[in-house]
Amino acid sequence: MASRNLKCRAKTRWYLYLWTIGLLIWSLISTVHAETGIISGQVFGQSEGETLRGAVIYYEGPISGQVFADDSGTYFTPGLPVGLYRLRACGPAGYLCEYYDNVYEAGEATWVSVIGGLNTEGINFILPPDTDADGDGIGDRSDNCPFVFNPD
């Protein structure tokens, strides 16, 4: 009778070990899945209510990449690993690019935090138009000589 109880206890321990290992694997898979998040927002022009369809949003942080704004100027970056990201939006021709939050230099950008399982919303951009002081069709920000007409 005593040997029967020992065998029963051994089986119970074996099932307990298997259950514990299964729970550990499940929790690791759940943790890895929750370790991604989303950044989302809209890209606007400076005119009231003007959304910039097709704007490109570049992100760099634990991973780098780009996404495009849809017809309403809305973008989202699904599946980003947890961490800090620097974002830069570039509109269609005629608009300047800028980093979040309304700056032109990477070193001045505000970093955006991605938290596992959450959407960091409201990371919006308002892109100013690129002026053309010399009328050569090249925006001043890209023009090598913005005050003298030079079509090259």
Phi and psi in degrees as a GROMACS rama.xvg file:
@    title "Ramachandran Plot"
@    xaxis  label "Phi"
@    yaxis  label "Psi"
@TYPE xy
-66.1279  -37.5725  ALA-2
-68.6451  -30.7346  SER-3
-65.8646  -42.181  ARG-4
-63.5799  -38.1039  ASN-5
-64.9164  -41.275  LEU-6
-64.6942  -40.381  LYS-7
-63.989  -43.6152  CYS-8
-63.9099  -38.7018  ARG-9
-63.2944  -42.4037  ALA-10
-64.2871  -42.345  LYS-11
-61.0953  -43.5714  THR-12
-62.7087  -42.9349  ARG-13
-59.3211  -46.4306  TRP-14
-64.7584  -37.2288  TYR-15
-63.9761  -41.6709  LEU-16
-63.1362  -46.1743  TYR-17
-61.1848  -43.2222  LEU-18
-62.5151  -42.4581  TRP-19
-63.838  -44.0715  THR-20
-63.3796  -42.8439  ILE-21
-60.8792  -42.8476  GLY-22
-64.1943  -40.6029  LEU-23
-62.9499  -46.1821  LEU-24
-61.8506  -45.2134  ILE-25
-60.7285  -41.8375  TRP-26
-68.8274  -35.0654  SER-27
-65.18  -42.9159  LEU-28
-63.8934  -42.778  ILE-29
-63.3112  -39.927  SER-30
-66.2261  -43.7905  THR-31
-62.1558  -42.2543  VAL-32
-63.4974  -37.9272  HIS-33
-79.4024  -7.52243  ALA-34
-85.2869  19.5843  GLU-35
-124.227  156.786  THR-36
-147.405  -171.619  GLY-37
-132.038  145.52  ILE-38
-115.62  134.436  ILE-39
-144.425  159.198  SER-40
176.855  -161.338  GLY-41
-133.592  157.134  GLN-42
-117.738  123.911  VAL-43
-118.878  155.899  PHE-44
-89.6971  172.323  GLY-45
-72.7676  -19.71  GLN-46
-68.9018  145.832  SER-47
-53.7544  119.891  GLU-48
74.8415  6.30743  GLY-49
-80.3798  114.48  GLU-50
-98.0603  148.479  THR-51
-106.04  94.0414  LEU-52
-66.2254  136.424  ARG-53
81.2106  4.82578  GLY-54
-59.5598  148.024  ALA-55
-104.301  129.967  VAL-56
-113.296  116.7  ILE-57
-96.7072  139.023  TYR-58
-129.489  144.342  TYR-59
-141.564  139.105  GLU-60
178.267  -130.739  GLY-61
-57.8846  -31.7848  PRO-62
-135.587  161.625  ILE-63
-123.357  154.992  SER-64
176.201  -165.241  GLY-65
-149.206  152.839  GLN-66
-135.367  164.169  VAL-67
-116.597  144.673  PHE-68
-75.954  142.894  ALA-69
-81.6386  -168.304  ASP-70
-60.0156  -25.3727  ASP-71
-96.6616  9.98604  SER-72
78.6584  7.22471  GLY-73
-87.2723  140.648  THR-74
-134.893  158.731  TYR-75
-153.23  148.801  PHE-76
-116.604  86.1455  THR-77
-72.8286  150.202  PRO-78
71.8562  29.6525  GLY-79
-79.8674  131.854  LEU-80
-61.0812  150.04  PRO-81
-56.6057  139.084  VAL-82
152.959  -168.496  GLY-83
-102.607  139.533  LEU-84
-130.383  143.79  TYR-85
-105.684  128.65  ARG-86
-113.559  145.611  LEU-87
-137.441  130.863  ARG-88
-111.57  137.014  ALA-89
-127.333  122.022  CYS-90
-83.6749  -175.44  GLY-91
-67.6517  175.351  PRO-92
-51.1962  140.131  ALA-93
98.3111  -1.2786  GLY-94
-126.055  147.81  TYR-95
-80.4576  157.314  LEU-96
-91.7246  150.48  CYS-97
-150.242  154.596  GLU-98
-88.2292  158.018  TYR-99
-75.3716  125.992  TYR-100
-122.681  90.5935  ASP-101
63.2085  43.1068  ASN-102
-129.514  158.122  VAL-103
-103.57  -12.3596  TYR-104
-108.599  136.165  GLU-105
-58.1496  -38.3528  ALA-106
-67.2551  -16.9014  GLY-107
-99.2487  -2.54617  GLU-108
-65.6366  148.269  ALA-109
-87.6846  125.586  THR-110
-77.5744  143.226  TRP-111
-108.41  132.326  VAL-112
-92.5454  131.264  SER-113
-105.056  126.222  VAL-114
-113.498  135.716  ILE-115
-53.5935  129.814  GLY-116
78.8566  1.86362  GLY-117
-119.259  159.76  LEU-118
-106.125  116.778  ASN-119
-83.3401  99.6739  THR-120
-93.9075  165.411  GLU-121
77.3389  21.5927  GLY-122
-88.1864  82.9434  ILE-123
-99.351  154.946  ASN-124
-125.128  140.353  PHE-125
-122.531  104.251  ILE-126
-91.7036  127.766  LEU-127
-78.4921  153.66  PRO-128
-69.8504  149.502  PRO-129
-88.3125  120.991  ASP-130
-79.2596  163.747  THR-131
-135.355  81.1652  ASP-132
-61.9158  -33.7272  ALA-133
-97.9379  -1.3118  ASP-134
69.9158  23.4123  GLY-135
-91.5764  3.31443  ASP-136
85.1293  1.9289  GLY-137
-111.599  122.452  ILE-138
-57.2764  144.056  GLY-139
-56.2245  -35.2986  ASP-140
-64.5145  -30.4124  ARG-141
-98.9829  -16.1005  SER-142
-73.4399  132.889  ASP-143
-75.9386  -15.2006  ASN-144
-148.021  81.1789  CYS-145
-67.93  -13.5441  PRO-146
-109.902  1.91348  PHE-147
-126.061  129.586  VAL-148
-61.9329  122.141  PHE-149
-152.447  101.759  ASN-150
-69.1297  1.75628  PRO-151
